[in-house]
Amino acid sequence: MLKFEHKDLLGMKQLSREEIELILDTAVPMKDVINRDIKKVPTLRGKAMVTVFYENSTRTRTSFEIAGKYLSADTVNLAVSTSSVQKGESLRDTIKTIEVMGFDLMVVRHSMSGTPHYIGRNTSMRVINAGDGTNEHPTQALLDMFSIREKKGTLEGLKVALIGDILHSRVARSNIYGLSKFGCDIRVVGPSTLIPPDIEKLGVKSYYNLDQAIDGVDVINVLRIQRERQQTGLFPSLDEYANLYMLTPDKLKRANDDVMVLHPGPMNRGVEISSALADSTMAVINQQVTNGVAVRMALLFLMMGGSRDEITY
């Protein structure tokens, strides 16, 4: 039986296809737990995890915390804004302080790319990357892949389009690394200023025209336009972006009839996606949130609990 052999989960780039399948397969019974009336199993009783978010988050932080609680792990959130970090404590000292409290696993988000890798090298705790700068967001990619496989029945050879701010998107990078291991035809589309010039080295096709990019695709992942970066002038205005790249039900006519639409959230309705589409049956945005809890439960179990054949609830 394949086990998750890595000490840390730092990115999709490090995972093999078999390891991704192990995580997704393990998430299936975890989702059953979420759908129960009593959402609690004793699997990780006696284990302790801490979430440390140096950037704002609603979905990722909350889903990790509830995932730990559903599995009976002791779960603590370190509020960085009110911690000793604000007094000038170094990252290394923060890590050591948390470690000596006896935590088994740390979930960390940081604005600087590579920070979880640094933490992993400097602690005996297991580390999960919950987003580092513009590098990776592996658990988002895993829940996206779980959602796709759940609806499509497979990940193999699908045509997938990623729309929006590819340049700054850690979600895009993790999805590319993950989906490419399943032979997917991956396309990225957006303004030329938001498409990395070397992105095709990752085996994807880049487009600047939305209609061309989504022609015949099976899956569309709409990325958030990061309003906080708009001041850098990467495109003229949000209105112009919406006119050229906002996904609507009408534009979906170019895609396959059974196309599914994902969005990592939070959504800018009327900018990258229309409300009509976001609330339609083609979008699985709410399902992604539920699946995110299941996937994170699977990871916590595999990293602190054991192999999938030990699931006995």
C-alpha positions in Angstrom: 0.0 0.0 0.0 1.4 3.4 -1.1 2.0 5.8 1.8 2.7 9.5 1.8 6.4 9.4 2.3 7.2 13.2 2.4 7.7 14.9 5.7 6.1 18.1 4.3 3.7 19.1 1.6 5.4 22.1 -0.1 4.0 22.0 -3.6 2.5 19.9 -6.4 5.8 19.9 -8.2 7.1 17.4 -5.6 4.2 15.0 -5.9 4.1 12.0 -8.2 0.9 11.0 -10.0 0.5 8.1 -7.7 0.8 10.3 -4.6 -1.8 12.7 -5.9 -4.1 9.7 -6.6 -3.5 8.5 -3.0 -4.6 11.9 -1.6 -7.7 12.1 -3.8 -8.7 8.5 -3.1 -8.3 9.1 0.7 -10.5 12.3 0.4 -13.5 10.2 -0.8 -14.3 8.6 2.6 -13.4 11.9 4.3 -16.2 13.6 2.4 -18.5 11.0 3.7 -17.6 12.1 7.2 -18.5 15.7 6.4 -21.9 14.6 5.1 -22.8 12.8 8.4 -25.0 14.2 11.1 -22.2 13.8 13.6 -19.0 15.0 11.9 -16.4 13.5 14.2 -14.0 10.6 14.1 -11.3 9.7 16.6 -8.6 9.2 13.9 -6.1 11.9 15.0 -7.0 12.0 18.7 -3.8 13.0 20.6 -2.3 14.9 17.6 -1.9 18.7 17.5 -1.8 21.1 14.6 -1.4 24.8 14.3 -2.3 27.2 11.5 -0.1 30.2 11.0 -1.3 32.7 8.3 0.7 35.7 7.6 -1.8 36.6 4.9 -5.6 37.0 5.1 -7.6 33.9 4.4 -11.1 32.6 5.0 -11.6 29.4 3.1 -8.1 27.8 3.4 -7.5 28.6 7.1 -11.1 27.7 8.2 -11.1 24.5 6.2 -7.8 23.3 7.7 -9.0 24.0 11.2 -12.4 22.3 10.7 -10.6 19.4 8.9 -8.4 18.9 12.0 -11.4 19.1 14.4 -13.4 16.6 12.3 -10.5 14.1 12.8 -10.3 14.9 16.5 -6.9 16.6 16.3 -6.2 19.5 18.7 -6.3 22.6 16.5 -4.9 26.0 17.2 -4.9 29.1 15.1 -2.0 31.6 15.7 -3.3 35.1 15.1 -0.2 36.6 13.5 -1.6 40.2 13.8 -1.7 39.9 17.6 1.4 37.6 18.1 5.0 38.4 19.0 5.7 38.7 15.3 4.4 42.3 15.6 7.0 42.8 18.3 9.8 41.9 15.9 10.1 38.2 16.6 12.0 36.4 13.8 10.4 33.7 11.7 12.9 31.2 13.0 12.2 32.0 16.6 8.4 31.8 16.0 8.9 28.3 14.5 11.0 27.1 17.4 8.5 28.5 19.9 5.6 26.7 18.2 7.7 23.5 17.9 8.6 23.2 21.6 4.9 23.5 22.5 4.5 20.0 21.0 2.7 20.6 17.8 2.9 17.8 15.2 2.0 19.8 12.1 2.1 23.4 11.0 -0.1 24.8 8.2 1.5 28.1 7.0 0.7 30.8 4.5 3.2 33.6 3.8 3.6 36.4 1.3 7.2 35.4 0.5 7.7 32.5 -1.9 9.7 29.7 -0.4 8.9 30.4 3.3 7.3 27.0 3.9 10.4 25.3 2.4 12.5 27.3 4.9 10.3 26.3 7.8 10.3 22.6 6.7 14.1 22.6 6.8 14.2 24.2 10.3 11.7 22.2 12.2 10.8 18.6 13.1 7.1 19.4 12.7 5.4 18.4 9.5 4.7 21.5 7.3 1.9 22.1 4.8 2.1 25.0 2.4 -1.2 26.9 2.4 0.1 29.4 -0.2 3.5 31.0 -0.5 3.8 34.3 -2.4 3.4 33.7 -6.1 4.9 30.2 -5.9 2.4 27.5 -5.1 -0.9 26.7 -3.4 -0.9 22.8 -3.5 -4.0 22.1 -1.4 -6.1 24.4 -3.7 -4.9 22.4 -6.7 -5.7 19.1 -5.0 -9.2 20.2 -4.2 -9.6 21.5 -7.7 -8.5 18.1 -9.1 -10.7 16.3 -6.7 -13.7 18.4 -7.8 -12.9 17.7 -11.5 -12.5 14.0 -11.0 -15.7 13.8 -9.0 -17.7 15.4 -11.8 -15.9 14.1 -14.8 -14.9 10.7 -13.5 -11.3 11.1 -14.6 -8.5 13.6 -14.8 -6.9 11.9 -17.8 -6.4 13.9 -21.0 -8.9 16.7 -20.2 -8.8 20.1 -21.9 -8.4 22.7 -19.1 -8.3 26.5 -19.4 -7.0 28.8 -16.7 -8.2 32.4 -17.1 -6.8 35.5 -15.5 -3.8 36.7 -13.6 -1.4 33.8 -14.4 1.6 35.9 -13.5 0.8 36.3 -9.8 -1.3 33.1 -9.4 0.1 30.4 -7.1 -3.2 28.5 -7.8 -2.4 28.5 -11.5 1.1 27.1 -11.0 0.0 24.3 -8.7 -2.8 23.4 -11.1 -0.4 23.2 -14.0 2.0 21.1 -12.1 -0.7 18.7 -10.9 -2.8 18.4 -14.1 0.2 18.0 -16.3 0.9 14.7 -14.6 -2.4 13.4 -16.0 -1.7 14.4 -19.6 -4.1 17.3 -19.6 -4.2 19.8 -22.4 -3.7 23.0 -20.3 -4.3 26.5 -21.7 -3.7 29.8 -20.0 -5.4 33.0 -21.1 -5.4 36.7 -20.0 -3.9 40.0 -20.9 -0.3 39.8 -22.2 0.9 41.6 -19.1 -0.5 38.9 -16.9 0.9 35.9 -18.8 4.5 35.0 -17.8 6.7 35.1 -20.9 8.2 31.6 -20.2 5.0 29.9 -19.2 4.9 27.6 -22.2 8.1 25.9 -20.8 5.7 24.3 -18.4 4.0 22.5 -21.3 1.0 24.8 -21.5 -0.4 26.8 -24.4 -0.9 30.6 -23.8 -3.6 32.7 -25.4 -4.7 36.3 -25.3 -8.1 35.7 -26.8 -10.7 34.2 -24.5 -12.8 32.6 -27.3 -9.9 30.8 -28.7 -8.6 29.6 -25.4 -11.9 28.0 -24.2 -12.9 26.5 -27.6 -13.8 22.8 -26.9 -12.5 22.7 -23.3 -13.8 20.4 -20.6 -12.9 22.5 -17.5 -12.4 26.2 -16.9 -10.7 27.6 -13.8 -11.4 31.3 -13.3 -8.7 33.0 -11.3 -9.3 36.0 -9.1 -8.2 39.4 -10.4 -6.1 40.7 -7.6 -7.4 44.3 -7.2 -4.5 45.1 -4.9 -2.2 44.8 -7.8 -4.2 47.0 -10.2 -2.3 50.1 -9.1 0.7 48.7 -10.9 -1.1 49.3 -14.2 -0.9 45.8 -15.6 -4.1 46.5 -17.6 -6.0 49.7 -18.2 -9.1 49.2 -16.0 -11.3 46.5 -14.4 -14.1 47.4 -16.9 -11.8 46.7 -19.8 -10.7 43.5 -18.3 -14.3 42.4 -17.7 -15.2 43.3 -21.3 -12.4 41.1 -22.7 -12.1 38.2 -20.2 -15.1 38.0 -17.9 -16.6 34.5 -18.2 -20.3 34.5 -18.9 -22.9 31.8 -19.9 -22.9 33.2 -23.4 -19.1 32.9 -23.8 -19.3 29.3 -22.6 -21.0 28.3 -25.8 -17.5 28.0 -27.2 -16.7 25.2 -24.7 -17.9 21.7 -24.5 -21.6 21.3 -23.6 -20.7 19.6 -20.2 -18.0 22.1 -19.3 -17.5 22.7 -15.6 -16.4 26.1 -14.1 -14.2 26.4 -11.0 -13.1 29.5 -9.0 -10.7 29.4 -6.0 -12.5 32.4 -4.4 -13.1 35.0 -3.3 -14.9 36.0 -6.5 -15.0 39.4 -8.0 -18.5 39.2 -9.5 -18.8 41.3 -12.6 -15.0 41.3 -13.2 -13.7 37.8 -13.9 -17.0 36.0 -13.7 -20.6 37.0 -14.1 -23.1 36.4 -11.3 -25.3 34.5 -13.7 -22.6 32.0 -14.3 -21.3 31.9 -10.7 -24.8 30.9 -9.5 -25.5 28.4 -12.4 -25.3 24.6 -12.4 -22.2 24.8 -14.5 -20.2 26.3 -11.7 -19.0 24.0 -8.8 -17.7 26.8 -6.6 -19.5 25.8 -3.5 -18.7 22.2 -4.0 -15.0 23.2 -4.2 -15.3 24.5 -0.6 -16.7 21.3 0.7 -14.2 19.3 -1.2 -11.4 21.5 0.2 -12.3 20.2 3.7 -12.3 16.6 2.5 -8.9 16.9 0.8 -7.3 18.6 3.8 -8.7 15.9 6.1 -7.1 13.4 3.8 -3.7 15.2 4.0 -3.8 15.5 7.8 -4.7 11.8 8.0 -1.9 10.7 5.7 0.7 13.0 7.3 -0.2 12.3 10.9 -2.3 9.2 10.9 -1.1 6.5 8.5 -2.1 4.7 5.3 -5.5 4.6 3.7 -6.1 1.0 4.7 -6.2 2.1 8.3 -9.4 4.1 7.9 -11.8 2.3 10.2 -14.7 4.5 10.7 
